Amino acid sequence: MTDTSLIAPSEPSGPISLRTLILIRWVAIVGQALTILIVHYGLGFGLPVVPALAVVASSALLNLVLIVLRHWSARLGERDAALYLGYDTLQLAVLLFLTGGLHNPFAILMLAPVTVAATILSRQAVIALSALAIAAISVLALWHMPLPWRAEPLVFPPELVLGIWIALVLATLFIGGYIWSVAQGARRLRDAMAATQLALAREQRVSAVGALAAAAAHELGSPLGTIAVVAKELVRELPEGSPYAEDAALLLSQSERCRKILAELAHHSEEDGGSPYTQLPISALIEAAALPHRDQGVRLILATAGEPAGEEPLVRRSPEIMHGLTNLIQNAVQFAAREVNITTFWDAATVTIEIGDDGPGFPLHLLGRLGEPYLSTRAGVTDHMGLGIFIAQTLLERSGARLAFDNLIDGGAHVAISWNRANLETVERPRPSTPATPWRRERAVNLGWRPRG
């Protein structure tokens, strides 16, 4: 038993704000210009000021061109954003070439475009920009203008330059890879939470439609009854040869047809659990969650057990609980060989639902990671993306549940969902004063209750 998916994960990159990239570049332009002026005029180091400021001015000019040609709030695709950051890498490399190459302590800023790319672009774009940065670092290690100095130019040992090169290359690879993996995890979690919200909204709409149908059937019952009474009176009192007799009979038959339609609406609403605010026994809630999967070639066995003096808990038909249980039951049915057992236990303190199947069970290497988004053993075969268990666990935990996943000794997967009864139950009921005898009962989903033999 494993999870199913609702949506495929989005690409790690999406529309990227041009405004954000332009602001980042303005910060870099101001910092570069101030650094050149302070080092040259304030500290007295002889920099090639004109070429260096020309390089900085080229970035400022490009920013102005982008602001004029493209709207300030425009969104860039991945290709445009990658080219934008690629230009920043080359601009910084040219500036470092003019000011000492890897001898310049500001050479560490070569990591900045890669870091920005890792947070917003796809893996391919990050790899390409990392390769460009490493190539630029390698060129700067071999060819560059001397580092400006007040007296004789400093001579850096080749071993020191090699160490700086290795450090920058490793930093580029590590920071780019690590930040991309963290950002990708955040994006995947965001998409999974969006799928959870979508599933919850869908379940809430289903519940609302059922409640609306029940309310409509109730409200229309009285006027329809009045119409039926009047129609019966007309049919009885009109003579046989009256030109209105046929119309009265038609009115009576159609009112009867409307009555049957309303009765069916009310019946379907009850099967679905009715209003999301309706209180119902926990066994009825589980049966409603299992109902969509009863005709899939797998036998569903529903069993309940409680304390000798314990009444069955009454719970609200929460969309979170309904969708979470439905997802877990669906997974069990998909992987079961012949049957799925759903057993409910309760006592004065807790309510527990256990779902077990006779399938292959959870893969041992995934057992400790169940509940993570996009975790599925069927992703490459049936296009399942692995959101089912994540959505079920997220929704059930919102209701205060705790989930545990393991494998049965005889084979098959097993899921235990437990609640604090005081938090789950919607009403307080007096306990019977006389003890009852212990009991246990079970049923197939479409059969009546029968004792366990």
N, C-alpha and C positions, 0 to 999 in steps of 0.2 A: 504494500500500500504506500503510495506516495502522492504528491500533490499535483494538482492540475493548474493550468494557467488561465488567466482571463485576458491579459494583454501581453504583447511582446515588449521587451525592454526597449526604451528609446535609445537612439544613438547618443553617445556621450556628449557630442557637440550639438549645439542648436544655434538659433539666431543669436549673434553676439552684438551687444550694444556698441555702436561706433562711438558714442559719447564716452563710454568708459575707456576705450583704447586711446582716444584723443586726449582725455584728461591725464592718463598715465604718461603719454608722450610729452605733454606740456610740462609735467613735473620733471621728466628727464631732461628736457631742453633747458629749463631754468637751472637745474642742478649742474648740468654740464657747463653752461655759460658762466655761472658764478664761480665754479671751480677753476676754470681756465683763467679768468680775470684775477681771482685771488692769488693763485699760484704764481702767475706771471708778474703782476704788479705789486701784490701784497707781500709775497714771500721772496721775490727776486729770482725765481727760476726762469731761465730763458726758454719759454715755449714758442713754437711756431704759431703765434696768436692768430694771424690772418687765416691760414689754412684750417686751423682748428675751429675757429668761429664760423668759417664758411661751411664746414661739415654740420655744425649745430644749426646754422641758418637753413640748411637744406631740409632738416627735419621740421623746422618751424614753417617753412614754405609749403611743405607737403601737408601739414596740418591745416593750413589756411585753405589750400586747394580742396581738400576733402570737405571742409566746412562749407565752402561755396558750392561745390558740385553735388554734394550729397547732403540730405537733410540731417540736422543735428541728432535727431532721434532715430536715424536709420539703423537697421539691423544687418549685420554682415553674415554671409555664409562662411562655412569653414575655410574654403579656399582663400577668400579675400582676407579673413583674419590671419591665416597662416602667412600669406604674403606680407601683410602689414607687420607682423612680428619678425618675419625674415628680414625685412628692410631694417628694422631696429637693430637686429643682430649685426648686419653688415655695417650700419652707420657707426655703431659702437666699436666695431673692429677697426674701421678706418681711423677713428679718433684715437684709439690705443696705438695704432701703427705710428701716428704722428708724435706720440708722447711716451715712447719707451717700450711698447709691446707688453710682454709678460713681466717686465721689470717694474712696470707701473702698478702700484698697489690697488688701483681701481680696476685692474683686470678681472677681479672677482665679479664685477657687474655683468660680465658675459653670461652669468647664470640667470639674470633677470628675465630676458625674453623667454627662455625655456621654462622658467617657473610660471610665468603668466600663461604660456601655452598649455602647460600641464593641467591647469585648472579649468580650461574652457574648450580645449580641442580634443579630437579623437587620438587614439593611439598612433595611427599612421602619421598624423600631422606632428605630434610630439616627437616621434622618432626622426622625422625629416628635419625638424628644427634643431634637435639635439645633434644630428650629424653635421648640420651647417655650423653650429656653434663649435663643435670639436674641430672641424676643418679650419675655422677661423683662428681658434686657439693654437692649432698646430702651425699655421702660417706665422702668427705673431711670435711664436717661440723661435723661429728661424730668421725672419726678416722683419725689421722695424727700425725706426729712427732711434738714435741714442736717447736715453733717459735724461731729460734736462737736469743740470746740476750747477751749483754756483762756481765750483772750481773744475778740476779735471773730471770727465765723465767716469761714473762708477763702472767697474768691471765685475760682472756677475759670473761666478764659476759655472761651467756647463752643468755640473751636478745639481746646482741650485735651480737653474732654469728647468732642467728635466723634472725635478721634484715639483716645481710650480705647475708645470704642464700636466704631470700625472694627477696632482691634486685637483686641478680644474676639470680635467676629463672625468675623473671619478665622481666629482661633485655634480657635474652635469648629468651623468648617467643616473646617479642615486637620487638626486633631488627631482629630476624629471620623472623617473619611474615611480618613486614613492608618492609624490604629490598627485600624479595622474591616477594611481591606484586608489588613493584616499578619495579624490574627487569623483572617480568612477563609482566607488562604493556609495558615496552620498547620492549620486544621481540615480543609481539603481534603487536605493532605499526610497528616494523621493517618488520614483515611478511606481514602486510597489505600494507605497502608501496611497498614491493616487488611485491605483487599482482597488485597494481596500475601500476607499471612500466611494468609488463607483459601485462596488458590490453592495455596500451598505445602503447607498441611495436607491439602488434597484430593489433591494429587499423592502425598504421602507415604502417605495411606490406600490409594490405588490400588496403589502399590508394595508396601505391606504385605499387601494382599489377594493380589496375585500371588505373593509369597513364601510366604504361608500355603498357597495352593493347591498350589504346587510341593512344599512340605514334606509336606502331607497326602497327595499322590499318592505320594511316596517312602515315607512311613512305612506307608501302607496296602497298598503293593505286596506286601510279604512275607506278611502274614497272608492276603491275598486269594489269593496264589499257593498257599498251603497248602490253603485251602478248595477251590480249583479242583482240586488234585491228589486230595484226598479224594473230591470229587464224581465225578471221572472213575473212580476205583477202584470207587465204589459202583455207578455206571452199568454198568461192565464185569462186576462180580461178581454183581449181583442178577439172578435169573432173570427171563425175560420176563413171566411171570405173577405176579410178586411185587407185593403191594399198595404197596410202597415204590419201585418202579421209576419211576413217574411223578414222585414227589417228588424222587428223586435227579436225574432229567433236568432238572426245574425248577431245582433248586439249581445244577446245572452251567451252565444257560443264564443264570441271574441273576448268577453269579460272572463269567461272560464279559462280561456287560453292564457290571458294575461295573469290570472291567478297562478296557473302552473309555472309560468316563466318566473314570477317573483319567488315562488317556493323553491325553484331550482337555484336561483341566485342566493337565497338564504342558505340553502344546503351547501353550495360550493363555498360560501364564506365560512361556514362552520368547519368544513373539511380543511380549509387553509389556516384555521386557527382564529379567524375573525379579526376583530380590531386588535391593533398592537397593544392596547391597554386592557384587553380582556384577560382575566385571571383564569388559568386552567391548570389541571394537574400536570405534574412534570411528565408523566407517562404519555398524556395526550400531546404535549409539546414535542416529545421525541417521535411519536407516531406521525405527526404532521411533517417533521423534518425528514423522516424516512419515506414518506408516501411517494415522492417523485421517482424513487428508485426501486419500487416493488416489482416492476415488470421487466427487469433486465436480466433474467435468467439466473439470478442468485437469490436464494432463500434468505429472507430477513427474519430473524428471531428476536423479538423484543421481550425482555424479562425485567421484572421489578422485584425489589426486596426492601423491606423496611424493618425498623425495630418493632418489637411486639406491641408497644404502646404508642407507636408513632403514626400519625396520620400522614398521608401523602402530601408533599409540599405543593402549594399553589403558587404558580409563577406567572409573570407577565410574558406575553408573547413578544419578546424583544427581538427586533430585526437582527441585532448583533448575534444573539444566541441562535436564532433560526438559521441564519446563513452560515455561521461557523459549524454548527452540527451538520447541516446539509453537505457542506464541503467535505467534512471528514467521512461521513457515510458514503458519499459518492466515491471517494478514493478507495474505501474498503470494498465497495461493490466492484469497482473496476479491476481490483487485483485478487478478489476472492475466487477460489475454485468452485465451491458449491454454496457456501452460506456465510452470512455475517451475523454475529451475535452482538446485540446492543443491550447491555444490562445496566439498570439504574439502582443504586443503593442510596439509602438515606437514614440518618439518625437525627438526634436532637441538635447536633452541631454542624454536620456536613451533608452535602448532596454530591454524589459521584456518578458519572456516566462513563461506562467502559465500552469501547468499540473494538471488537476483535474480528479478524477474518482468518480464513484457512489458506491464504495465498503464500507467496514466497517470503513475506516479511520485509522489513526495512533492510536495505544494504548496511552492513556493519560499518563501513567506512563513512556513511552519511548519518548514522544514528545520532551522533553527538551534535550534528549541525542542523537537525530538523528544526524548522521554524525560520531559517534564513530565507530571504527572497531569492528567487531564480535558482532554486536547488531542485533538480529533477533528474531522474535516471532515464527519462524518455525524451529529453530535449532533442536528440539527434534523430529520433525515429518518428515520433508523432507530433513534433513541433510544440511539445509542452514546454513552457518556460519556467515552471516551478513556482507558481504563486499561490496555489491552493492552500497548502498548509500554513504558509505565512499569513494569508488573509484570515483563515480560520482562527489561528492562534491570536492574531491581533484583535479580531472582533470579540472573541471569547474572553480575552484578558481585560477588555474594556468592561465586561460585565462582572469582573472580579474573579474569574476562573483561573485555575492553575492547570497546566497541561503537562503530561508525562508520556513519552514515547518509548516503547521497547518492543521486543519480539517475544512471542509465546514459546514455551519450552517445546511444544509439539509442532511448532512451525506456525507462521502467520504473524501479522502485525497486531499491535495492541496499543490503544490510546486511552488514557484515563484523564477525564476532565472533572475537576472537583471545585465546589464552591463552598463558602461559608453559608450555611442555611439562613442565618439571620439577614445576610445581605441579599440573598437570592429571592427569598420568599416575600411575597407582596403583602400578605396579611397575617396577623396574629390570630390564631384560633385556640380555644381552650382545649387542653389535653383531657382525654377521658380519665375518669378517676379509677376505673377498674381495669386491671391489666387484661390484655387480649393475648391470644395464643400466637406464637410466631407463625409467619406465613411467608410464602414465596410463590409467585405466579409468573407465567410467561405466555406469550402468544406470537404467532406469526402475524405479519403486518396486516393481512387481509382475513384473519380468522378470529374467532372469539377466544376468550380467555380459557386456558386449560392448565391444570396443575402440572408441574414438572414430574415426570415419571422416573 
